[in-house]
Amino acid sequence: MLMERAIHADLLEWKNSSNRKPLLLEGVRQCGKTYVLKEFGERNYEDTAYFTFENNPDFCDIFRTDLDPKRIINRLNLLRKRNIEPGKTLIILDEIQFCNRALTSLKFFCEDAPEYHITCAGSLLGVMLSKPYSFPVGKVNRLSMGPMNFKEFLLANSENTLVEHIDNSDPTEALPKPVVNKLNTYLDYYFMVGGMPAAVASWIAKADIREVEKILDDIIKDYRADFSKHAPESLPKLTLIWNSLPDQLAKDNKKFIFSHVKTGARAKDLEDALEWLINAGLVYKVRKADPPKVPLSTFADNTNFKIYLADIGILRRMAKVPSAFLFDTNGGYSLFRGAVAENYVLNELISSTWDVPYYWRSGGTAEVDFIAQIEGVAVPIEVKAGSSKSKSLAEFIKRYRPKVAVTISAESGGNGGAVHIPLYAAWKIADYVRERAGGGEPPLSLK
């Protein structure tokens, strides 16, 4: 099954750039980095030379003698029994975090052999933990990717026409009811499965949630194995925080509270483990910004924040919530469904803006879920899994008179000074704001 990922456009931009450098593709484990690079090579090159450092220490030996690009290419040619042709062969070095010398070699390929098209895949955590001298600062282009967003989920389900229509339409305009019902059904499936490519592929092939949950359980086990592999001294703290996240998200007040991780725990005892999870790409930290003025980072409060997971399928499975929760809009799981909807919108925002938003709270009376900085504008965004009414957003609008305010809910249209964008079109938020805040193209994701 072909999975169309948005990052293909960024990879093509990299290929055609006159200032192209070796590319490092980073992301949380099992989000599809290797698949994307192989698929990109098949589509855009005459040949793809794939090598992996995982469980392959002999391959790392090629980089130990010296880091001369010509010698390395000659050794790779011998290894694959076929020549690598500049501009015609895409070189993929997978799991590069297992070989610091290979990471360092990218500097010399950039300076002395730029004609070779080299891509590397690595986990965010593994690359971060590479020795300081090994990282080729300024000598690589970097791209980040995460689990599949809802648009990619629809494309994987062969709903290209549906995606094209939403992309070319005003998201605040109502669609025919049969189309809306279809989109909401897909969204329910996405809330249940999440965006990890293996889970999505299994669901599309078999529609068996038990198989999906086995895959998600294995991914969760792999993440926990990473705790003991990369940070054995922090394993107890990491496990406590990781296990507490679903419960903290499901509370009415989603502010992260360290004492909810462990009775009597203080920030100074656990914050290093929390930062580890953030750097690993497993969770996102959404800080409070007050006042909500641009640049939002200037007014961020590092002591007041909420934590979300990188994938909502992982979130549901960690919480042990049955798949039937998606049909429970008013019962015992309605609060959890709201937490999933909020986490979903956050992931869609990050996917389309390449930035983590903030949130706003006024004392204990009002709170707006997200404040995103888009086109130099602070945009309040309120998420409602059901009704679109929001007293908090109304208070924010009255107080700050934002240029654009957005409610994400099951509805569309506009009311009370805020535009309403349906949950299924959340990926359109950033584009909608850009069009109304002075226009312009989205920022380049290539670094």
N, C-alpha and C positions, 0 to 999 in steps of 0.2 A: 504494500500500500504506500503510495506517494504522500508524504506529508509536506505541504507547502508552508515554509516558515518565512516570516517577514524579514528575517535577517539575510535572506538571499539577496535582496536589493543592496544591502550594505556590502556584502561580499563582492558583488559585481562592481560596485563603485570602487572598492579596493583594487580589484584586478585591473581596472582601466585607469587608475590614478597615475599621473606622471611622477608623483612623489611616493610611490608605493614602497613600503618597508615590510620586512617579515611581519606576519600577522599573528597575534595571540588572541585566540577565542577563549574567553573565560566564562564560567557559569557554574551553578550548583550541580552537584553530581547527578548524572542520569537525566539531564534535561535535553539531550539530543545533539550535543556538540559534534560528536564523531559522525553521526548520520548526516548532519547538515554539511560538513566539510566534504564527505565522500560524494554526496549528491551534487554539490557545487562543482566538484571536479569532473564528474561524469557529464554534466550539462555544458561546461564551459572550457574544457581542455581536451586535448587529444589523448592525454595519458594522465593517470594519477598514481603517484608513488606513495604508498601508505606504510608507515612504520609506527610501532607502539613501544613505549618504554616500560609499560606495565608487565611485570613478571618476565622481563626480558633483559637481564643485566648485561648479557653479552653485547647487546645493541649499544648500550651506553659506553662500552669500551671504545667504540669508534671515535668518541669525542674526548678521550683521555689523553691521547698522545699530544696533539696540539689542536688549535681551532682554525686551521687554514681551510677556507671554504673549498678550494680545489681538491685537497686531499679528502675531505669529508664526502664530497660528491662522488669522487672515484670509488670510495669504499661503499657508498650506498649503491652505486651502479653494480659493483660486484655482488653485493648482497641480494639485489633483486634480479640480477642477470639481464638487465636492460638499462640502456642509457637514459639519464634524465636530461631532457632538452629544455634549455632556457626559454621561457615564454610558452612552451607547449605542454610541459609537465607540471602538474600541481603536486608539490611535496607536502605531505601531511605528517607531522610529528605529533603523535597522540600521547596523552598523559605525560606531558613534558616535565611536570613537577617532579617526576622520579629521576630526572637527570639534570642537575644544576649546570653541568658543563654544556649540555645542549642548549639550555636557556641562554648561557653566556655567549655561545657561538652565534646567536642571532645578531649580535653587534657587528661581527665581522662579515656576515652575509650582507648586512645593510651597507657597510662601508666599502667592501671589496668585491662583492658579487651580487649587486642589486638586480641583475638580470634573472635570477632564479626566483620563482614564485613559491614562497614558503609559508605554510600555515601551521599553527600549533594549537592544540587543544589542551586545556588544563583546568583543574578545579580551582575555584577562587581561593580556597583555603591552602591547597598545595602550593600554588604560585606565591601566595603571601608568605608562606613559611620557608620559601627558598632562601638560601643564605644571601645576605645583603650584597656581597660582591658579585653574585651571579646574575642579577637582573640587569638587562641591557637598557638602562634608562635613556629615553629619547631615541632609541634605535628600533623600536617596534611600533606598529599600529596595534590598537587594542579594541576589541569588540566584546560586549557582554551579552549573554542571552540567559533566559530563564525557561521555565515550563511554558507549554503552549498557552496562548491567550484564547479568548473565546472566538475571535475571528479565525484563528488557525484551527481551532476545533471544528468550526463550521466547514472550513475548506477541506479538512480531513474527512468530513462526512459528504464530500462532493457537492456541497451547497455553494458552488462558485457564483451562480446567478444571484442568489440571495445576498451574498456578501457584496457583490458588485453593486446591487441596488442600494444597500445601506450606505456603502462608501460614497455613492453619488447623490444621496438624498440628504435633506435636512432632517437630522435625527429627532427634532421636536415635532415633526409632522406625523400624524397617525397613519399607520399602515392598515390595509384590510384585515379584518378580524381573523380569517383563516391563516394569514401570513403571521400575524402576531402570535396566534396559538402555536404555530409550528416553531417559531423562534423561542417561545417560552418553554416548549417541551425540550428543545435542544439545551436551553439554559439549565433546566432541571437536571438533565443528564450530565452537563458540565459540572454543576454543583456536586453531583454524586461521584463523578469519576476524577475530576481535576484535570490538570494539564501535563502530567508526566507522560511523555510519548509512549512508553511501553503500556501504560494503563489505557491510554486513548486507543492505541492500536488493537488491544485485546477487546475493548468494548465494541469497537466498530466491527471487528471480525466475528465475535461470538455473542455479544449482548448478554454476557453472563457476569453479573456483578460479583459473584464469588471468585471468579478468576481475576477480576480487577483488584479485589481486595487482597488476594494472595500476592499480587505484584506490588501493591502499595505497602503491604506488611514487609516484604523483602527490602524495599527501598528504605523504609524506616529502620530496619535492622542494619542496613549498610551505613546509614547515617550514624547510628549509635556506635557501630564498629569504628567509625572515623574518630569518635570522641576518644576512645581508648588508644587508637593508633597515633593521633597527632597531639593529644593533650591528656596523657594518662594521669598527670598530677591534678588535673581539674575535673576528672571524670565524675565524681560524686556531684559537684556543683552543676556541671553541664546537664547531667541527667535530671536533676531536680528542676532546673529551669525549663528544659525541653518538655518534661512531662506536665508542667504547670500551665503551659501556654493555652491549650484549648479551654481550660476552666477560666483563665483570666479573660480570654476573648469573649466568652459567653456571658460575662457579667454586664449589667446595665452600665456601670462605670468601667470602661475598658482601660483606664489608666493602669499601667503596669506597677504592681506593688510587690516589692521584694519580700515582705513578710508573708505574702500569700504563697511564696515558693516554699518557705520553711518557717515555722513559727519562731519568731524572735530574730530572723535573719535581717541584716542591714545591708544597705547598698554597697558599702565598701567590702563586704564579704563575698558578694556575688557578681558585681558589675564586670569584673574581668572575664568571667565565664559567659556573661551575656554578650559582651563585645566579641568574643570568639565566635558565637553563633551568628552574629551579624556579619562578621568578616567572612564567614564560611558561605554566606549567601542563603542560609537557611531561614533567616527571619529578617524583617524590616523594622526599623525603629522610627516611629512617627512622633516627632517632638511638638510640644505646644509652642505656638508663636503668638505673642501678645505684647504690643498691638500687632495685628496682622498686616504689616506694611512691608513693601518691597525695599530692599531684599529681605525675604523672610528669615534667612539664616542669621541676620543681625539680631533679630528679636526672639530667637529660639531659646527655650528653657530646657537645658539638658537634664534637669531633675524631674521634669514632668513629661512623660512619653507613654505611648502605647506600642505594643509589639504585635506584629502580624506574621503569618507564615508565608513562605514563598509559593506554596501550592495549596489550594483549597481541598483537593482530594486527600492530601496528606493530613490536613487539619481534621477533616471528617473522620478519617480512619483512626487517628490518634485519640480522638474524643470517643471512639467506640459508638458512634451514632449510626444506627441502621440506615440503609439506603432509602428506606421508605420515608425518612424525614422530609424529603423534598415534596411529599404530598401533604405534609402536616403544616398548614399555614396558620392554624389557630390553636393547636394543641400543645403538648408538652415540649415539642422541639421548635416551636415558633421563635423563641429567643435565640436558639442556636442558628436557625436559618437566617436570622438577621445578622448574626456575627459573620456567617459565611458570605452573605451578600456584601457586607462592608469590606471583608478581606478580598473578595473578588474585585470590587471597584478599585481598591488600592492597587492590586496587581495589574489591572488594566491601565491605570494611570501611569504606573512605572514603566509598563511596556511601551506606552506611546509618548512619554516625555523624557525617559531615561533619568528620572529624578524622583527621589522620595519626597512626598508632600509633607505638610505639617497639619496640625489641628488647632482649633481655638476653643477656649473655655472662658466664660465670664463667671467667676465665683462658682457657686453651685447651682446657678439658675439656667444657664444656657451653654450648649456645646455644639459646635459644627464639626462633623466627622473629619473633613479634610480641607486644607487650604493649600491650593496648588499655585505655584508661580509659573505662569504661562504668558509668553510675549510681554514680560515686564508687568504683568497684572496679577494681583492676588485674587484668586478665584475661590470663593467658598463653595464647597460641594457637600451636600447632605445626602445620605443613602437611606432609603426606605425599602425594605423587602415587600411591604404591603402598601399602605396609604402613603400619599406624597405630602401630607401636611406636616409642617415643621415649624414649631414656635421658635426654636433656636435660630433657624436660618432667617426667620422674619425679624428677630431681634438683631441679628448681625447686619441685615440689609438696612434696617432703620438706623443703626449706629454708624455704619461705615460707608453706606451707599456704594457698593462695589460696581464696577463697570459691567461685570457679568456674574451672576449667581446661578448655581445649578442644583436641581434636585434630581437624584437618580432613583427611579421607582418603577412600578409597573405601568405608569401612565406616561403620556407625552403631552406636549403643548406648553403653555405658560400660565403662571398664576402668582399673584402676590409679589411681583418683582423678580421672580426666579423662573428660569426656563426649566422645563421638565424633559429629561431624556430617559427613555426606558432602559431598564437594566440590560437588555440584550444589545443595546447600542452603546455601551459604556466606552468602547474603544474610540468612539467619535468625539469624546469630550474635548480633548486637546485641539483637534482640528476645528471644532465648532468655535472654541474660544479664540483661536488664532485668526479666524475669518472675521471676528467681531472686535478684535483688539488691535487692529492695524494690519492684519494680513500677514503674509510672509510664509516661507517654507519652514517645516519642522527642523530643528537643529540637527546637524550631522552627528551621527552616533559614533563615527570613526574617530579614534583618538590617536 
